[in-house]
Amino acid sequence: MFRKVLVANRGEIAVRVMRACEELNVGTVAVYSEADKNAGHVRYADEAYNIGPATASESYLDGDAVIEAARKADADAIHPGYGFLAENADFARQVQQADGITWIGPSADAMEALGEKTGARQAMEAADVPIVPGTTDPVESAAEVEAFADEHGYPVAIKAEGGGGGRGMKVVRGPDEIEDQLDAAKREGAAYFDNDTVYLERYLENPRHVEVQVLADQHGNVRHLGERDCSLQRRHQKVIEEAPSPALSTSLRDEIREAARRGIAEADYTNAGTVEFLVEDEAFYFLEVNTRIQVEHTVTEALTGIDIVKWQLKVAAGEELTFPQSAIELDGHAMEFRINAENAAEEFAPATGGTLETYDPPGGIGVRVDDAVRQGDELVTDYDSMIAKLIVSAPDRDTCIARGLRALREYDIEGVTTIIPFHRLMLTDEAFNAGTHTTKYLDEEVDPERIAEAQQQWGSEASEAAADSTERVTREFTVEVNGKRFEVALETDDAPQITADDDGGQTVERPETTEETAVGSGETVTADMQGTILETRVAPGDEVAAGDVVCVLEAMKMENDIVADVGGEVSDVPVAEGDSVDAGDPLVVLE
């Protein structure tokens, strides 16, 4: 087993991995950005290293910085968690080639084979796993999309090879949409995954989303751990996951589980992974393989009693799976509720700030909470909006729903807006309770007024910063320990900076009060949420009309068109593609 594992992630998943390490008597190392210097995963780890500024591309996505931190800490393994570098085959290979460091995950070759969607389709087809009609070669032109639609009909899904969770996927419902949607899918693929290659699939109108958890060791053993149902989604992002699926017949359940195990075995895959399927009309089709641990692995753990993260560590260390396939049973029912800092009544817009003035998670039999936040923490808005996960298990689905309602009522959060009211609404929803909902249900059938009423009845508002809030100041000192000198930065509240003057004395530097300067004049189009600028569509001198799209903002893994409320001439565009912006930041100025 390893001596010390660096977790190349943040938040609740970093703490989850560290807890597994602690139970195996393995030391833990955290990495953090400037935005996360006071974060929960930093507090939990045995040691922690700063790897860059808040921007993910300069910190959590900087593979060189992560490996450098591992060397500084003398870590002998790296666990990527999920997100960030978890499915980056180049980074996995970089770790595999680093002397003395083990990659806790599938090999880079397996990640490349199954992580890219066209390769995964080819591998599954070879293993006799049903796949949705589509292309196994990349698509380059609008003419190819049109030819595919002529053969299979509309709608057609254009998907980025490296995509997932709705990112890099566009749906074409008619020939007049092909060009725009093809360009958008390629643009998202390049922006999110540094790969603008796309492929095509027949778009299923009303499917269920069912996935199978798998574990495979280096000795040829492959096990499935049953399926999960992730059909309750908003814009392809999961919000509630459960196991087992309430929609499968016994025969279909067995077929899906065995297909996943067979496909993974044929692909020469090791460690943990998830095979995802779409289910429609008693037929199932391969969707993709997630070559990492999943957010919702917790529901499988709740029902099987198997610690999947521990097995990731053990498999990476060369150990053999000790349980046969026949020993795997899903005993009871479990659900996971993503506790996102979002306002469900405002189309799940991410919170732009707040402080956890109250944070009191639920407990009791059958209740688990995975988190990395504590009361008094400030919300970090630079990354994903999920702050915790609530997992509830019970002997059957009805009891699980009742227990979930109890736990959600107990979950006391003040100062940060969350989607807990939405979860409480869903557990009283007729279609969800009957298990008949599909991936389209939330986006197309649930009345937004019901969500707004739930938010008003059970929701909490974001805290506002006090007018006399203290200022945090960083002081730099040189200290000497056993003859070795260190540069130390000390952060304090509401204290002036102290520097040495030319005579060796000390000068107190107080911050100057300055007036904020407005960007340009006239009407300003501002960001309504934190995110990254994917595309600017106007330049100074352009004429725009009310309703025109002026730029495209990526937030919460989704592409959002930013439109002008009024018409006018563009006088200033103070942002560029790739810039990170906060809610309220000026994007375009109109005269």
C-alpha positions in Angstrom: 0.0 0.0 0.0 1.1 3.6 -0.5 2.7 5.8 2.1 1.3 9.1 1.0 -1.4 10.0 -1.6 -1.8 13.4 -3.1 -5.5 14.2 -4.0 -5.5 16.3 -7.1 -8.9 17.8 -6.4 -10.9 19.9 -4.0 -14.1 20.0 -1.9 -16.1 17.0 -0.8 -14.5 14.4 -3.2 -11.0 15.4 -1.9 -12.1 14.8 1.7 -13.9 11.5 0.6 -10.6 10.2 -0.8 -8.6 11.4 2.2 -11.0 9.5 4.6 -10.4 6.3 2.6 -6.6 6.9 2.9 -6.8 7.5 6.6 -8.6 4.2 7.1 -5.8 2.5 5.2 -3.2 4.3 7.3 -2.0 6.3 4.3 -0.9 9.9 4.6 -2.8 12.6 2.7 -1.7 15.7 0.7 -4.0 18.4 -0.5 -3.4 20.9 -3.3 -5.3 24.2 -3.4 -5.7 27.4 -5.4 -5.7 30.9 -3.9 -9.5 30.8 -3.8 -9.4 27.6 -1.7 -6.7 28.4 0.9 -9.2 28.2 3.7 -11.1 25.3 2.2 -12.2 22.1 4.0 -10.0 19.7 2.1 -7.0 21.8 3.1 -8.0 21.6 6.7 -8.5 17.8 6.5 -5.2 16.9 4.8 -2.0 16.0 6.6 -0.2 18.6 4.5 -1.2 21.0 1.7 0.4 22.9 -1.2 -0.6 26.0 -3.1 -0.6 25.3 -6.8 -1.7 28.6 -8.3 -4.4 31.3 -8.6 -8.2 30.8 -8.5 -8.5 30.2 -12.3 -8.7 26.4 -12.7 -6.5 26.4 -15.8 -3.7 27.9 -13.7 -4.2 25.6 -10.6 -6.3 22.5 -10.5 -5.9 21.9 -14.3 -2.1 22.5 -14.2 -0.7 19.0 -14.3 2.9 20.1 -13.9 2.0 22.0 -10.8 0.2 19.0 -9.3 3.2 16.7 -10.0 5.6 19.2 -8.6 3.5 19.4 -5.4 3.6 15.5 -5.2 7.4 15.6 -5.4 7.6 18.3 -2.8 5.4 16.2 -0.5 7.3 13.0 -1.4 3.9 11.4 -2.3 4.0 8.1 -4.0 0.5 8.2 -5.6 -1.9 10.7 -7.1 -5.7 10.3 -6.9 -7.6 12.6 -9.3 -11.1 12.4 -7.8 -13.6 13.5 -10.5 -13.6 16.5 -12.7 -10.5 18.6 -13.4 -7.8 16.2 -14.5 -9.6 13.0 -13.6 -10.3 11.9 -17.3 -7.2 13.6 -18.8 -5.3 10.7 -20.4 -2.3 13.0 -21.1 -2.0 13.8 -17.4 -2.5 10.1 -16.4 0.4 9.2 -18.7 2.5 12.0 -17.3 1.9 10.6 -13.8 2.6 7.0 -15.0 5.9 8.1 -16.4 7.0 10.0 -13.3 9.4 8.0 -11.2 8.1 6.8 -7.9 4.5 8.1 -8.4 1.5 5.8 -9.1 -1.6 6.9 -10.9 -4.8 5.8 -9.0 -7.1 5.1 -11.9 -7.2 3.3 -15.3 -4.2 3.4 -17.5 -3.8 6.3 -19.9 -4.2 3.9 -22.9 -7.6 2.7 -21.5 -8.7 6.2 -20.8 -7.9 7.2 -24.3 -9.7 4.1 -25.7 -12.9 4.6 -23.7 -12.8 8.3 -22.7 -13.1 9.4 -26.3 -16.6 8.7 -27.4 -16.0 7.3 -30.9 -13.3 4.9 -29.6 -15.7 3.8 -26.8 -18.5 3.1 -29.3 -16.1 0.9 -31.3 -14.9 -1.0 -28.2 -18.5 -1.6 -27.0 -19.7 -2.7 -30.4 -16.8 -5.2 -30.5 -18.0 -6.5 -27.2 -21.6 -6.9 -28.5 -22.9 -4.1 -26.3 -25.9 -2.3 -27.9 -25.1 1.2 -29.1 -27.3 4.1 -30.3 -27.1 4.4 -34.1 -24.4 6.9 -34.9 -21.0 7.5 -36.4 -17.8 5.7 -35.3 -15.6 8.2 -37.2 -15.3 11.9 -36.5 -17.6 14.3 -38.4 -16.2 17.3 -40.1 -18.9 19.0 -42.2 -22.5 20.0 -42.2 -23.1 17.8 -45.2 -22.2 14.7 -43.2 -24.7 15.7 -40.5 -27.4 16.2 -43.1 -26.6 12.8 -44.7 -26.9 11.1 -41.3 -30.2 12.8 -40.7 -31.5 11.7 -44.1 -30.8 8.1 -43.1 -31.8 8.1 -39.4 -34.2 11.1 -39.2 -34.2 14.1 -36.9 -33.4 14.9 -34.1 -29.7 14.3 -34.3 -27.2 14.7 -31.4 -23.8 16.3 -32.2 -21.4 15.3 -29.5 -17.9 16.3 -28.6 -15.6 13.3 -28.3 -14.3 14.3 -24.9 -17.7 15.5 -23.7 -20.0 14.5 -20.8 -22.8 15.8 -18.6 -24.3 17.7 -21.6 -21.1 19.6 -22.3 -20.3 19.6 -25.9 -23.6 18.2 -27.0 -26.0 20.0 -29.3 -29.3 18.7 -30.7 -30.3 19.4 -34.3 -34.0 19.3 -35.0 -34.0 20.4 -38.6 -31.6 21.2 -41.5 -31.6 24.9 -40.8 -30.0 24.3 -37.4 -27.1 22.1 -38.6 -24.4 24.8 -39.2 -24.9 26.7 -35.9 -25.2 23.6 -33.8 -22.1 21.9 -35.4 -20.1 25.1 -34.7 -21.3 25.3 -31.2 -20.5 21.7 -30.4 -17.0 22.0 -31.8 -16.5 25.2 -29.9 -17.5 23.7 -26.6 -15.4 20.6 -27.3 -12.3 22.9 -27.8 -13.1 25.0 -24.8 -13.8 22.3 -22.3 -11.7 19.4 -23.5 -9.1 20.9 -25.9 -10.6 18.7 -28.6 -13.1 20.0 -31.2 -13.7 16.5 -32.7 -17.4 15.6 -32.8 -19.5 12.6 -33.8 -23.2 11.9 -34.3 -25.9 9.9 -32.7 -29.6 9.4 -33.1 -31.2 11.5 -30.4 -33.5 9.6 -28.1 -36.4 11.8 -27.2 -37.5 10.4 -23.9 -35.0 8.0 -22.3 -34.0 6.9 -18.9 -30.4 7.4 -17.8 -29.1 4.2 -16.2 -25.4 3.5 -15.4 -23.5 0.5 -14.0 -20.6 0.8 -11.5 -17.7 -1.5 -12.3 -14.4 -2.4 -10.6 -11.6 -4.3 -12.4 -8.2 -5.3 -11.0 -4.8 -6.0 -12.7 -5.4 -9.8 -12.4 -8.2 -10.0 -14.9 -11.1 -9.8 -12.5 -14.0 -7.6 -13.5 -17.1 -7.0 -11.2 -20.2 -4.9 -11.7 -21.7 -3.4 -8.5 -25.2 -3.0 -9.9 -26.9 -0.1 -11.6 -27.9 3.5 -10.6 -30.7 5.5 -12.1 -29.8 9.2 -12.9 -32.8 10.2 -14.9 -33.7 13.3 -12.9 -31.6 15.9 -14.6 -31.7 19.5 -15.5 -30.1 20.4 -18.8 -28.2 17.0 -18.7 -26.9 17.7 -15.2 -27.8 15.1 -12.6 -29.5 16.3 -9.4 -30.9 13.2 -7.8 -29.5 9.7 -8.3 -30.8 6.4 -6.9 -30.2 2.7 -6.9 -31.5 0.3 -8.0 -33.4 1.8 -11.0 -37.2 1.8 -10.4 -37.7 1.5 -14.2 -36.1 -1.8 -15.1 -37.6 -5.2 -15.3 -35.6 -8.1 -13.8 -34.5 -9.4 -17.2 -33.5 -5.9 -18.5 -31.6 -5.2 -15.3 -29.5 -8.4 -15.7 -28.8 -7.6 -19.3 -27.6 -4.1 -18.6 -25.3 -5.2 -15.8 -23.8 -8.0 -17.7 -23.3 -5.8 -20.8 -21.3 -3.3 -18.7 -19.2 -6.0 -17.2 -18.5 -7.6 -20.6 -17.6 -4.3 -22.3 -15.2 -3.4 -19.5 -13.6 -6.8 -19.6 -13.1 -6.6 -23.4 -11.5 -3.2 -23.1 -8.7 -4.3 -20.8 -9.8 -1.7 -18.3 -8.6 -1.6 -14.6 -9.7 0.3 -11.5 -13.2 2.0 -11.0 -15.4 3.1 -13.9 -19.0 3.7 -14.9 -20.7 2.4 -18.0 -23.7 4.7 -18.9 -26.7 3.7 -20.9 -29.9 5.2 -22.3 -33.0 3.1 -21.8 -36.2 3.5 -23.9 -39.1 1.1 -24.5 -37.4 -1.9 -22.9 -34.3 -1.4 -25.0 -30.9 -0.1 -23.8 -28.1 1.6 -25.7 -24.5 2.3 -24.6 -23.9 6.0 -24.0 -20.4 6.5 -22.6 -17.8 5.3 -20.1 -16.7 7.5 -17.3 -13.1 6.5 -16.6 -13.1 7.7 -13.0 -15.0 7.7 -9.7 -18.5 9.2 -10.1 -20.2 11.8 -7.9 -23.0 9.3 -7.2 -20.7 6.3 -6.3 -22.1 6.8 -2.8 -25.5 5.2 -3.5 -23.8 2.0 -4.6 -21.6 2.0 -1.5 -24.7 2.4 0.6 -26.4 -0.7 -0.8 -23.4 -3.0 -1.4 -21.3 -2.1 1.6 -18.2 -1.9 -0.7 -15.9 1.1 -0.3 -15.3 1.9 -3.9 -12.6 4.5 -3.2 -10.6 2.1 -1.0 -10.7 -0.4 -3.8 -9.4 2.2 -6.2 -6.4 2.5 -3.9 -6.0 -1.2 -3.4 -6.3 -2.0 -7.2 -3.7 0.7 -8.0 -1.4 -0.9 -5.4 -1.7 -4.3 -7.2 -4.2 -6.0 -5.0 -6.8 -8.5 -6.3 -10.5 -8.1 -5.8 -11.5 -10.4 -3.0 -15.3 -10.8 -3.7 -17.0 -12.8 -6.4 -19.7 -11.4 -8.7 -22.2 -13.7 -7.0 -21.7 -11.8 -3.7 -22.9 -8.5 -5.1 -26.4 -7.6 -4.2 -28.2 -4.2 -3.9 -29.8 -4.6 -0.5 -32.6 -2.0 -0.2 -32.8 1.4 -1.9 -30.6 4.5 -1.8 -30.8 8.1 -3.1 -28.2 10.9 -3.4 -29.2 14.5 -3.4 -26.7 17.0 -4.7 -26.7 20.0 -2.4 -25.8 22.7 -4.9 -25.5 26.4 -4.1 -28.0 27.3 -6.8 -31.4 28.9 -6.9 -33.7 26.4 -8.5 -36.4 29.1 -9.0 -34.1 31.0 -11.2 -33.3 28.2 -13.6 -30.8 26.8 -11.2 -28.6 29.9 -11.4 -25.4 29.4 -9.3 -25.1 31.5 -6.2 -22.7 34.4 -6.5 -21.6 34.5 -2.9 -22.6 34.1 0.7 -21.4 32.8 4.1 -22.6 29.7 5.8 -24.0 31.5 8.8 -25.7 28.2 9.8 -24.5 24.8 8.7 -26.1 21.9 10.5 -26.4 18.7 8.4 -28.8 15.9 9.2 -28.1 12.6 10.9 -29.8 9.4 12.1 -30.1 5.9 10.7 -29.6 5.6 7.0 -28.2 9.1 6.5 -24.8 10.0 5.2 -23.4 13.5 4.3 -20.3 14.0 2.2 -19.1 17.6 2.5 -16.0 19.7 3.0 -17.7 22.9 4.4 -18.3 24.0 8.0 -20.3 26.8 9.6 -18.7 30.1 9.0 -17.1 29.2 5.7 -17.5 31.6 2.8 -18.9 30.2 -0.4 -16.2 29.7 -3.1 -17.8 30.5 -6.5 -14.9 29.9 -8.8 -15.7 26.2 -9.4 -18.6 23.8 -9.3 -21.6 24.8 -7.2 -22.0 21.5 -5.3 -21.1 22.1 -1.6 -22.3 18.7 -0.3 -24.1 15.4 -1.0 -26.8 13.9 1.1 -27.2 10.1 0.8 -30.1 8.3 2.2 -30.7 4.5 2.3 -33.6 2.4 3.5 -35.0 -1.2 3.1 -37.3 0.0 0.2 -37.9 2.9 -2.1 -41.0 4.3 -0.3 -39.1 4.3 3.0 -36.1 5.9 1.3 -38.3 8.7 0.0 -39.8 9.3 3.5 -36.3 9.2 5.1 -35.0 11.6 2.4 -37.8 14.1 3.2 -37.0 13.9 6.9 -33.3 14.4 6.3 -33.8 17.3 3.9 -36.1 19.0 6.5 -33.3 18.6 9.1 -30.6 20.0 6.8 -30.3 23.5 8.2 -28.3 26.0 5.9 -28.5 29.7 6.3 -26.6 32.4 4.4 -26.2 30.5 1.1 -29.0 29.7 -1.3 -29.3 25.9 -2.1 -31.6 23.6 -4.0 -32.8 21.8 -0.9 -36.3 23.2 -1.4 -36.3 21.7 -4.9 -35.3 18.3 -3.5 -38.1 18.4 -1.0 -40.5 19.2 -3.8 -39.3 16.3 -6.0 -39.9 13.9 -3.1 -43.6 14.8 -3.1 -43.8 14.8 -6.9 -46.2 12.2 -8.4 -44.1 11.2 -11.4 -40.9 10.9 -9.3 -42.6 8.9 -6.6 -44.0 6.6 -9.3 -40.5 6.3 -10.8 -41.9 7.2 -14.3 -39.8 10.3 -14.8 -37.3 10.5 -17.7 -34.3 12.7 -18.5 -36.7 15.3 -20.0 -39.1 15.4 -17.1 -37.5 18.2 -15.2 -36.7 20.5 -18.2 -40.0 20.0 -20.1 -42.8 18.9 -17.7 -42.3 20.3 -14.2 -44.1 23.6 -13.7 -41.5 26.3 -12.8 -44.2 27.9 -10.5 -44.0 24.8 -8.3 -40.3 25.2 -8.0 -40.6 28.9 -7.2 -43.2 28.2 -4.5 -41.0 25.6 -2.9 -38.0 28.0 -2.9 -40.1 30.7 -1.3 -41.5 28.4 1.3 -38.4 26.5 2.3 -35.4 28.4 0.9 -32.9 30.6 2.6 -31.4 33.8 1.2 -27.7 34.5 0.5 -26.0 36.5 3.2 -24.8 40.0 2.5 -21.4 41.3 3.5 -21.6 43.7 6.4 -20.9 47.3 5.5 -18.1 47.4 8.0 -16.6 44.0 7.1 -12.9 43.6 8.1 -10.2 43.7 5.5 -7.8 40.8 5.2 -4.2 41.8 4.9 -1.2 39.6 4.1 2.1 40.3 5.9 5.3 38.7 4.8 8.1 37.7 7.2 11.4 36.0 7.1 11.9 33.4 9.8 14.8 31.2 10.8 14.4 27.6 12.1 17.5 25.6 13.0 19.6 27.8 10.9 17.4 27.6 7.8 15.6 30.7 6.5 12.0 30.6 5.3 9.7 33.3 3.7 6.3 33.2 5.5 3.1 34.9 4.6 0.7 35.6 7.5 -2.9 36.6 6.8 -4.6 38.8 9.4 -7.9 40.7 9.7 -8.2 44.5 9.5 -4.5 45.2 10.0 -2.3 47.7 8.1 0.7 46.3 6.2 4.0 47.0 7.9 7.2 47.4 5.8 10.7 48.4 6.6 11.8 52.0 5.5 15.2 53.1 4.3 16.4 53.8 7.8 15.5 50.3 9.1 12.4 51.5 10.9 8.9 50.4 10.2 6.3 52.1 8.1 2.6 51.4 8.5 0.9 51.4 5.1 -2.8 52.0 5.1 -4.8 51.3 2.0 -5.9 54.3 0.1 -9.5 55.0 -0.5 -10.2 55.3 -4.2 -13.4 55.8 -6.1 -14.4 53.0 -8.4 -14.1 53.9 -12.0 -16.9 52.8 -14.4 -16.0 50.9 -17.5 -17.2 53.1 -20.4 -20.5 55.0 -20.3 -24.0 54.3 -21.5 -25.9 51.1 -21.2 -23.8 48.2 -19.9 -24.5 44.5 -20.5 -23.3 42.6 -17.4 -22.8 39.0 -16.4 -25.7 37.6 -14.5 -23.6 34.8 -13.0 -20.0 33.8 -12.5 -18.4 32.0 -15.4 -15.9 32.0 -18.3 -16.3 33.9 -21.6 -16.4 31.4 -24.4 -17.1 33.8 -27.3 -17.5 37.5 -27.9 -19.7 38.3 -30.8 -19.5 42.0 -31.0 -16.7 44.6 -31.3 -16.5 48.4 -30.8 -18.4 50.1 -33.6 -20.9 47.3 -34.2 -24.6 48.0 -34.1 -26.8 45.7 -32.0 -30.5 45.4 -31.5 -32.4 44.5 -28.4 -32.3 40.7 -28.0 -29.0 40.2 -30.0 -26.5 37.8 -28.5 -23.4 39.8 -27.6 -21.3 37.1 -26.0 -21.5 33.5 -24.8 -20.8 32.7 -21.1 -20.0 29.3 -19.8 -21.3 28.7 -16.3 -21.9 25.4 -14.5 -20.8 23.4 -17.6 -23.5 25.1 -19.7 -23.3 27.6 -22.5 -25.4 30.7 -21.9 -26.2 33.4 -24.5 -25.8 36.9 -23.1 -28.2 39.3 -24.9 -28.5 43.0 -25.0 -31.7 44.4 -23.4 -31.6 47.5 -25.6 -30.1 48.4 -28.9 -27.2 50.7 -29.6 -23.6 51.0 -30.9 -20.9 49.0 -29.1 -18.4 51.4 -27.5 -16.4 49.0 -25.4 -16.0 45.3 -24.9 -13.9 45.0 -21.7 -13.7 41.2 -21.8 -12.0 38.6 -24.0 -12.5 34.9 -24.8 -11.2 32.8 -21.9 -11.7 35.6 -19.2 -13.3 34.6 -15.9 -16.1 37.0 -14.8 -18.2 37.4 -11.7 -21.9 38.3 -11.6 -22.3 42.0 -12.3 -19.1 42.4 -14.2 -19.4 44.6 -17.4 -19.3 42.6 -20.6 -20.3 45.1 -23.3 -21.0 48.8 -23.2 -23.6 50.3 -25.6 -24.0 54.0 -26.6 
